[in-house]
Amino acid sequence: MSAYQVVYQRHAVERMAQREVSEEDVMRVLLTGEVIQVYPDDAPFPSELILGWCDTQPLHIVVATDTTKRRKIIVTVYKPNPDQWAADFKRKKP
């Protein structure tokens, strides 16, 4: 991870402000979180959904990887809704 520059899309910054998520929270999830979904066909770069924890709160981050420029692009950040996600926050409820 340290070999990559972390870049935030405007959408991610707006959502972080709305949802009171700090850059420190995002970095913690990037460094310690678990990839729970992979989107290899996303354009312009493949992306993945990462689940991490900030204290006792789950946090999902969608991050795209630009391997050419060695960037991790934060697409969006959100606190998963327990009504929509399984108890472990790794799978959406049917």
Sequence and secondary structure as in RCSB ss.txt:
>XXXX:A:sequence
MSAYQVVYQRHAVERMAQREVSEEDVMRVLLTGEVIQVYPDDAPFPSELILGWCDTQPLHIVVATDTTKRRKIIV
TVYKPNPDQWAADFKRKKP
>XXXX:A:secstr
 TTSEEEE HHHHHHHHHTT  HHHHHHHHHH EEEEEETT SSS EEEEEEEETTEEEEEEEEEETTTTEEEEE
EEE   TTTB TTSSSB  
